[in-house]
Amino acid sequence: MDTPQVIVVGGGLAGCECAWQLAERGVVVQIREMKPLRRTPAQSSDALAELVCSNSFRSDNPLNAIGLLHEELRALGSLVLRLADRHRVPAGDALAVDRDLFSADVERHVRQHPMITVVAGEVTALPLALGVPVVVATGPLTSDALAAQLVAVTGQERLAFYDAIAPIVAAESIAMPQVFAASRWGKGDGDDYLNCPMDKAQYLAFVEAVVAAETLPLQDFELGVRYFPGCQPIEVVAQSGPKSLRFGPMKPTGLDDPRTGRWPYAVVQLRAENRHKTAYNLVGFQTKMRQAEQRRVLGMIPGLGEAEFLRYGSVHRNTFLDSPRLLDDAMRLRSLPQLRFAGQITGVEGYIESTASGWWTALALDAELRGVALAPPPADTALGALVRHVVDTTVPQFQPSNLHFGLFEPLDDARDPQTGKKRDKPARKQAMCDRARASLRQWHVATGRTPACG
């Protein structure tokens, strides 16, 4: 094997997809993977592309954002999607796979590729000495030694090690007559937040439900974690006393309800998640409640009784960059372009999102190696929405996210052009998916290849 033209650190889904796509384009790639010499606490096998959390790539429904991403990756020649389809097992409309057969097949394809070499051993220092591009795809449990190296090149404040993610709901699902727009003490534009007011009885019932809710257990490597005060799950805050949430994320001070002229007893604030205001974040509501419990308990909040959750809250061990401040849209570190990133470390969540990230990093890097200009995929496609999420500097506080329709460029017209009637939810999703298919085809043809979908 010749001296590598690219080094990929990490043999998970993002790393394998990235390496495979580069190799298929004639690039000599070296993957550095610490297994089988060492595993992270979450891993149980020595295989590449190990699925450690679930055997499902989630919904394969073409009218679901994740299902649309599946479709796009199939059209774009993803190795992971091709092998996932090969080892699919019955799971309704979900793409579930036989985990062992899937990982073994990915490993076989990667190790047998004539342009790829896999080198075992933990990477404790960034392998920059060869002067070739390095792609870091080490995932949410990046080793301490490598994390220290990343801190050295990015800055301590730009690398996080623990997620505290609040839920996101679709704007169209909020019962607007039950909420009011206002900023605390009239700051900003005066109406930057949607506010869900509660009276005393509603608040006490809500606190009781939060405390009693079923939560996800901590993994072994999360036991003993100490939460930062501002990142505590709401159920941890609530357990410290019945008034604690009211003096924390639900404080009503400075928020005059225009219907009463007074402050509510307590309030939940919703902050726009994007500039189009199609999705709203429940401010300070990170939680380890199970998803069904989140729907039930958070549905008690005025205005959210019928809320559609685009992302559920979570608190878990993770390693991720403040990507909008650090990376360009080719996933290069702005201060050190030799270094690139792919997968969950960039701020995407989930197996399929990590795969997509690896695919895009490979394509952008290949274009650079060939001296070809390449624009990122359009933001009205699933892939493009995911890329924009990672580098969107308009988001005030970056947090990792799964793909959801709230990340997409919104439709220009909410009405059906033929009937003139306002599109219902299924029609809007259909329109977004149709637009994405056309946009992906146009973009990919411009890259010199024609996708198979549409």
N, C-alpha and C positions, 0 to 999 in steps of 0.2 A: 504494500500500500504506500502510495506517495505521501509526502508531507501534507497534512490536512489543509484545506483551504478555509474551513470553518470548524470551530470546536463548539459542540453543544454540551452544556453541563446539565445533566439530569435525563433519566430515561423513562419518564412518565409519559402520559399521552401527548402533552405539548412537545416534549423533547423528541419523541419518536416521530410524530407527525412532521415536525420541523426538519429533522434530519432526512427523513424519507423524501420529502418534497424537494429539498436541495439536491439530494443524490440523484433523483429522477431527472433533474435538470443538468446533470453532469458535474456537480460540485463534489469534491472529495471531503467527506465529513468524518470527524472523530467524535463519538459520544463518550463522555466521561460519566460513569454511574457508580455510586459507592456500593451498591449491591453486587455480588453477594457478601462482600467483606463487612458491610454494615447496613443496617436498616434503620428507618425512622421508627418511633414508637407506634405509629399507626399501621405499619406494614407487617405482613405475615408471610410473604413469599419472596423468592429471589428473582422473580420474573420482571422483565420490562413491562411497562404499560399496565401495572397492577391496578385493579379496581378495588380500593380498600374500604369504601363506604357502602356501596350499593351495586347491584348488578343491572341497574337501569340507567339508560341515557335519557330518561324522562319521555315526555310526550312525543309521539311521531305524527301527531295530527297536523296536517298541513296548514290548518287555520290557527295553530298555536305558534308563538314566537320561536319556541325551541324546535318544534316540528319543521318550521320554515328554515331554521338554521341547518337541521339535518338535510333537508332537500338541497340547500345551497352547497353544503359540503360534499354531498354525493355528486352534484354537477361539477364541482371544482376538482374532483379526483382525490378526495381525502382517503388515505389508507385506513384510518381508524373507522370511518363510516363504512367502507367496503367490507372490512372484516367484522364489524359489529353486525351488519346485515347477514353475513355468512353464518354467524354463530348465534343468531337470534333465537329466543325462546318465547313461547306464548305469554303475553302480558297485556291483553287488551290492546289499546292504541299506544302503549308505551314501547319504546325500543329497549327491551331487556335482553341480556346476552348470558351465555354460559361463561362465567368469568374466567375459569381456568383455560378453556379452549380459546377464548378470545385473546387473552394475554400471551399464551403460547404461540398463537399464530402471528401476532404483532412481532414478538421476539424473533420468530423464524424469518419473517420478511426482512426485518432490520439487520439481523446478523448475517444473512445470506446475501445481502445487497453488495455488489462488488465495489461500490463507492463509499461504504460505511465500515468503520472499525469501532468496536465497543471496547473501551478500556476500563477495567474495574479499579475502583479506589476512590476514597473520599477526596473531594477537592477542597482543600483548606485555604488555598490562595487562588485568586483569579488568574487563569492561564493566559496571560497577555503577552508573554515573552516572545512567542513565535511571530507576533505582529499580524495575526490573522483575526478576522471577526470572531468574537466569542458570544454565544447565545446562552444566557442563564435561564434555565427552565426547571428550577429546583423545587417548585411547589410551596405549599403552605407551611411545611415543616423543614425549611432550609436549615442546615446544620449551623451550630453556633459559630464555628470557625469561619465558614463562608459568609454568614451574616455579618460578622465583624468586618470582613473585607468590604462588603457592600456598604456598611456604615461609613467606612473610610472614604469611599469614592462618591457617596451621595449625601452624607451628612446625617447625623443622628436623628434629626427631626423629620427626615424624609423616608424613614424605614420603620414600619409598624410591625409588631409581633403579636397583636391580639386584636381581633375584630370586635367591635361593638356596633352592630348594625340595627337600625330602626326599621320598622315595616314601611312599605310604600304602597299607597292605594291609588287606583285610577281616579282621576278627577271627575269623570263622568258618573262615577258610582257614589259620590258624596251627596248627601241630601242637603243642598245648599240653603234651603229655608231654615235649617236648624243651626247653622253656623253663621259667624260674622267675620268680615275681613277687617283686620286692624294690626298694627305693630305696637309693641309695648311702648307706652309713653309717646306714641305717635312718631317714633323714629323712622328713618328711611323715608319711603313714600307714604307712610301712614297706614298702608293696608297690605303689607308684605306677607302677612300670615292669614290663614283661615283659622278661626278659633272655635273650638267645640266646648261650649259652656256647660257646667254641671252645677246643680244645686247641692245642698248638703246631703240629702238622702241619696241622690244619684252617686255622689262621690263615695260615700261610705259603702254602698252596695258594690261599687266598682272595686274599691280596695279589698273588700272581703273576697271577691272573685279572683283578683290577682293573686292574693296570698294562697288561696286554695287550689289554684290552677296546677295541672300536671306539667312538669318541666322535663326537658331532656337531661339524662344523667351526664355527668362529666366523664370524659375519657380518662384513662389512667394517666396520660401525660398532661392532663389539665387539673388533676387533683392538687389541692393546696394553692391554687392560683389566688392571687390578691388583685381584686379589681381596682383600677384607678377610680377615685371618687366620682369623676364625671362620666365613667363608662359602666357603672353598675347596672345590672339588669333591673328592670322596674320591680320585679318581685323581690329582689334583695333589698331595694329601697323600702318597699312597702312593709317588709317584715320588721323594720326598725321602729315602726310606730304608725298608728292610723293617720297621723298628720304629715308624715314624711314626704309623700308624693306631692302634697299640697304646698310644701315649702321647697320642692324640687322641680321636676319637669312639669308639674301641673299648677305652678303658682299663678294666681290670677292678677297679681299687682300690675297696674298700669294698663289694663285692658278693659275699657268701658264697653259694655254690651249696649249697642244703640237701642235695643228694645226695652231696656230697663234704665239706662243711664248710670248703671252701677257695675262694679266689678262682679263677675260670677264668684261663686264659692270656690270653684276650681275650674281649670281650663286645660284642654289638650290643644296644643298648637300644631298646625300642619304647615309645612314649608314647601313651596314649589320645588320639585326635584329637577326641573329643566326649564329652559327659557320659554317654552311653549305652554307651560303650566298644564300639561296633560297628566301629570303624576305628582302626588304629594307625599312627603315624608312626615311620619309622626315624630316630632322633635323629642329627643331624649328617651324614646321608648324601646331601646334595645332590650331584648328579652331572650330567655331560654325556654319559654313556654313552647309546648308542641304546637304544630301548625293548626290543628283542629281547635286547640285551646285559644290560640290567638284569634281565630275567627269568632269564637264564642265570646271571649272576654272583651276583646277590643270592639266587638260589635255592640257592646253596651254604651260606647261613647256616642253622645248625640251627633247625628250626621253620618255615622259609620255603620248603621244597622244593616245596610245592604252593600257594604264596601267590597270592592273587588281588590284582592291583595295581589299586587304585581310582584312584590318581594316580601317575604316574611322576615321578622326580626330574628337576630341570632347574636350569640356571643360565643366565640370559639378561638382557639389558638390558630394563628395565621401569620404569615410573613408576607407583607406586600409593600410595594413602593407607593409614594405619593406621585403616581405616574404623570398626572397632568402638569406637574411642576418639573418633572425630570426627563420625560421621554418625548420624542417627536412621533409623528404618525407612522414612521417606519420601525418603531420600537427601539430606536437608538437612544442611548444616554446622551443628552445634549452636551454635557461637559466632557464626555469620552466616547465618541462615536464608534470606536472599535467594539464597545460593549453593548449588547442588545439583550432584550428580555422577551420571554414568552410564557404563557400559562398563567396560573393563579398569582404568581408573584407580581404580575402587572395590574392586578385588581379585577380580574374576571373570576367568577365563581362557577364551579361545576365542571364535570368531565367534558361535556361537549363544547362549552365555552373555551376551555383550555385547549382542546383540539383545534378549534377555529383560530385561536391566538397563535398557536404554533404554525398553522398553515400560512397565516398572513405574514408572520415574521420571516418565514422562509421565502415567500414570494418577493417581499420587499428587499430582502438581502440579495437574492438572486439577481434582481433587476439592477441593484447597485454594482454587483460584481461584473455584470455585462455592460455597465455604463448606460443603462436605459432608464429614462424617467418613468415613474409609475405613480399615479395618483392612488390614494386609498380608495377602497370600495365605497360607493355612495351610501350616505347615512340613511337612505330609505330601504336598504337591504338589511338582512339580519346581521351579516358579517360587518357591514359598514357601521351599523348602530353600535355594535360591540366595540369596534375600534374607536369610534368617537367617544364612547363612555370612558375609555382608558385615558384619552388625551384632552378631554373637555375641560378647559381652564375656567369656564363660567360657573362650574360647580364649586361652591365656597368651601366645602369640606369633603374631600374625596373618600369614598368607601367602596369596597368591592361589591360587585353585584352580579347576579345571574342576568341573562338576557330576558327582557320583557318588552312588550309593545310601547311602554312608556319611554324607552330609549330611542325609538325610531323617530325619524322626521315625521311630523303629523301630516295628515292629509290636508291639501289646500282647500278642499271643499267638503264639508260634512254632509252635503246633499247629493243624492243620486242624480247624475247629469241627465238621465232619461226621464225620470219621474218627477224630479224636483223636490221629492220628499226627503226629509232628514233620514240618513242611514241609521238603521238600528245597529246594535253591537255586532252581530254576525256579519252584517253587510260591510261595516267599517273594517273588520278584520279581513274579510275577503278582498276588499279594495286595497288594503295595505299589502296583502300577500301578492295580489296581481301586479301591483306597482313594483314590488320588490323583484319579482321574477323578470319583468321587462328591464328593470334597471340593472340587475345583475348581468343579464345577457349582453346588454349594451356595453357595460364596463368590461366584461371579460373578453368580448370580441376586440376591444381596444387594446387588451394585453397580448393579443396575438393568438388566442385560443377561443374556441366556441364551447360554452357549457352545454351539458346534455339535457338540462331541464327546460321547462317552459313549453 
